[in-house]
Amino acid sequence: SILAATDGLGWTLLNESTGEAVRNFSWNDEAAVLSPTGERLLTTDTVAEVARIRSASTGEVLRSFKDKNTSSTEMSAAFSPTGQYVFIATCCEPQSISDLSYRSRMVTWDAS
């Protein structure tokens, strides 16, 4: 399967052989990746500062990850090669108003 953004209004899961739409999702998370098995999606929502594992069949949220120790303006996420873990990186948390340096954070979570 291939996952494609649709004009910022949602996501479409495509059949990789035919290119035809298999399923449409109306959630507005900024980024999404398929798990190695294709059964789950990992999405990020920078506004809510959360990453979510969703069912690739229904789009239902199966699990959410929110790092309470960070406030970010950018977020990236990926499954491990086995799909057992998710890796979440956040960026651009100012240290202080007077300090122009920024802090990044990387966290690994168990995805099971």
N, C-alpha and C positions, 0 to 999 in steps of 0.2 A: 504494500500500500504506500501511497504518497500523500502527505498532508500539505495542503496549500491554503494560504491566507486568501480571503475574498474581500478585497476593498476595505479592509479594516473593520468589516462588519461581522466577521465570523471566520470559520474554517471549514474546508471541504476535504474529506478523505476520498482519494481517487484510487481506482483500480490501476495498478502499475502496468498491466498489460494493455488495457484498452484506453486508459485515460478518462474513463467515464466516472462520474460522481457516484460514490457508494453511499455516502452519508454527509449531511451538512450539520454543522454545529453553530449555534448562535451566540455562544459566549465570546466575550471581547478580550480575553487574555492576549498579551502582546506577542508572546512566542510560544511555540509548541513543538515537541519532538515525539516521535514514536519510540516505544520501548523496543528492545531487540527482538521480542517475540511478535510485536505488532498488536498486542492485546491491550496495551495501556498507552496513554498520552501523558506527557509531563508538560504542564503549562506554567507560565509565569505571569503575574499581575503586579507590576511595579507600584501602581497606585495603592493597592491593598497590602503591598509588601509580602506577598504570599506566593508559594509555588504549589501546584496541585497535581496529583495523579488522578487522571480521569479514565474511565472505561472508553476504549476505542469504539465499542459497539454502541454505547448510549450517550457518551459525554458526561455521564454522572460522575461527580467528585467522589473518589474512593478514599482519598487521604489528602490532607493539607499540611504544608510545612511553613511555619512562620518563625523566623529567628527574632526573638524578643530583644536581642542585644544589638540590633542594628536598625538604622533608618537609611534607606537607600533610594537613589534615583535611577539606578540601573540594576538589572538582575538577569543572570543567565543560569540555565540549568541543563543537566544532561543525565541520562542513565549510565550506569556502569555497563561494560560489555555484557555482563550476565543479566542485567536488569535488577539485581538484588539491591543496589544502592542508587541514590540520586546524589548528584554533586550540585550544590547551589553556590554561586558566586554573586556577591553584591558589591556595589561600587559607589563611590562619590558621596560618602558621608563626611561632611566637613568636621574637622576636629574642633574648631571653634570659629566664631564669626571673624575674629581678627587673624586667624591662621588660614592661609590659602591652600594648605596641604589637605589631601583627602585620604580617607582610609578605606581599604577594601577588606572584604571578609569572605572566606571560603569555608563551607560546611558540608560534611558528608552525612547523609541520613540513610537509615535502613528503609528500603522501599517496600518491604513485605508487609 
